[in-house]
Amino acid sequence: MKKLFLAYIFFLFSGFTSLFAQNQTPANKGSKIEIIHADFTNADQNEIPGAIILTGNIEAQHDSMYIFCNKAYLFQAENYIKLFGNVHLIQNDTLSLDSKYAEYNGKDGIAYAQGNVVMRSPESSLTSETVYYDKINGVAYYNDHATIVNKTNTLKSKVGKYFTADQRYEFREKVVLTNPENVIETNHLDFYEVSGHAYLFGPSTITSKEDFIYTENGFYDTQNDVGKLIKNSYILHDEKRIEGDEIYYDQKKSYSKLINNVKVTDPKNKMIMTSHFAEVYQAKDSIYITKKPLVKSLVETDSVYFYAKNIIITGPDKERQISGFKNARMFRTPDMSAKGDSLHMTQKIGLTELFGNPVIFKGESQITGKLIQILNNPITEKLDSLKVLTDAFVIERDTLGTGYNQAKGINLFGKFRDNKISEIDLIQNSEMIYYLYDEDDVLTGIDKGICSKIHLELEDNKITTATRFVNPEAMTYPPDEFPESIRKLRGFNWRGNEKINSAEEIFPPDELEAEVAIQEKAEIQQETAEKPIEIQKETKNFKSKGVKNKIQKIK
């Protein structure tokens, strides 16, 4: 029976011994188990053939292994000992084993402990029913569930190993790590007991009061609640889903940094944010996105898209604000778009403002000015009104000819009906040029005039009626008597080539070019993520604070 057990132990650790064979010096293999003390000794071979029976306060030693128990069978020829009652094994100051029963093979340096086993290392304690220990290679192993307590962390798993050299656990199958802040569940976890650093591989979750995290490859610092996630990872926070190829997470600061293929889904506010770089401050309801950033907002039956080189989203639910800086753009389905140096959207009052050489396109109409304000009804989310303050200019391309209908004034006030511009009023110093056609679509004249106010009525975003108010002066010219040189009002600037016709066209060329390089790097990163994440510098450079714990050599 004893030989069968030794064969089983050898099979379990054959992988270790072959890997570390260079460490098995002759001194390890040749030294004998030494009995330091026993109250009684019995060498009667009739009772246990080949064994010396030791009883009472037994103390023994094998190299750096110290052995204590109530009763023992020592097989000197095989350098092998069986231990009974209050078994206590100590390996230097790095590890101890307590159990009801144990066996130790001096030739291979392998110990087997059974029955209420408690294994202690300088930073942790492990309880299980059975533990194996390879002294030469410094590896402890269990395969029938264990519970480990490390500082504020409690870990449970079905299978595990402990490596004394780097004070590291390898947990496998049904792993659960619990501390006051989080619960980590996985089937593959490497844990450094001194630093509290955990390495996850395969489907894994981290659950706290505020967040739920999923990843398939990552690093997590259980002491500082920070982590790095690199495969199929996402965070759920206040119904928002935050995902990206790489996520750097700081729970105490309620902060996340995301790199490549970033997506933040906010169902409460009906928004989706995408980019290749983002910083999310969960507690402050703040998000910063750049590198092909895009905010998609669902309004009524339409979708509104916002782009700028840099976008900041702030504010609580239903009161979100979007600020975009540098080359800001907007597209609202089906045919409304706008551009400016910057934009600002206030969800609560339904206001979108464009600054810095702004322009808005609706159908074939173009509107420009110093400041453009678009208002929608916050309740119905339908477009409500339009304001253009200072240097307002309306241009409509003449679809039947080569000219342009034009109207300008100091300020512009417009109304929407069913999300289409229905009325426009141009106030102060107003001017207009308008092309007149008969029922056969033949150009009959060109009207030019000035007044204090112009009222335009539109159908399907096209001017149908123009009315002048207060001191109007106007004249209609035959087309051949109205030279091309005067068919454009002062300040005329048709910017039709800037019109955005779809959501796909909202990005400028430089963003699309950068996207190619970003995706190439992302593919390489994802290939790397198929293997367990590399050991982080935080783990390699970790220095324990305070006095290092040691296992006492005396029972």
Protein Blocks (a to p, Z undefined) as FASTA:
>chain_A
ZZmmmmmmmmmmmmmmmmmmmmmcfklmmpccddfbdfbdcfbfklmghiacdeehiacd
ehjaccddfbdcddfknopacdeehiacdehjlbccddfbdcddfknopacdeejiacdd
fkbccddfbdcddfknopacdfehpaddehjbccddfbdcddfklopacdeehiacddfk
bccddfbdcddfklopacdedjdddddfkbccddfbdcddfklopacdfehpacdeehia
cddfbdcddfklopacdeehiacddfknopacddfbdcddfknopacdeehiacdddehj
bccddddfbdcdeddehiaccddeehiacdddfkbccddfbdcddfknopacdeehiacd
ehjbccddfbdcddddfklopafbdcdeehiacddddfkbmbdcddddfbdcdddeehia
fbdcdeehiacddddddfkopafbdcddddfbdcdddeehiafbdcdeehiacddddfkl
mcfklmpcehiacfklmpcfbfklmpcfklmmmmmmmmmmmmmmmmmmmpccdddfklmm
pccehjdddddfbZZ
